[in-house]
């Protein structure tokens, strides 16, 4: 089978175009995935901060210390 120089050049050009096109597509997907992860993380932080916010009547203080016998039970 004989192939001309023009045919080989055309195939090489197409291969290069396809490679660049796929690379750009992968870069866009990676960027979109990163942006989605950043947004999701920010939403999670906001949710936790809202859950941890103090409300009127809150009197408990959490200090991260172990509690041995500090909680007293009261009769109803």
C-alpha positions, -999 to +999 in steps of 0.1 A: +000+000+000+014+033-010+007+064+011+017+098+000+035+124+020+004+145+021-017+117+035+009+111+063+010+148+070-028+149+072-028+120+096-001+135+118-020+168+119-053+151+128-035+131+155-020+162+170-054+180+169-071+150+186-045+149+213-047+186+221-085+185+220-087+156+244-061+172+267-081+205+269-112+185+276-095+167+305-081+199+319-116+215+318-131+184+336-104+186+362-110+223+367-147+218+370-142+189+395-119+211+416-143+240+416-172+216+427-151+202+455-142+237+467-178+248+467-189+216+485-163+221+511-174+257+517-210+246+520-200+220+545-181+245+566-211+269+565-234+241+576-212+231+605-209+267+616-247+271+615-251+239+636-225+251+661-240+286+666-252+294+700-289+298+706-307+316+734-307+295+765-275+276+757-254+272+789-231+243+781-194+249+774-174+223+756-136+226+762-124+193+747-114+180+782-123+145+794-152+146+819-150+122+848-178+127+872-184+163+863-219+157+852-244+153+880-277+135+876-308+151+891-340+136+900-370+144+879 
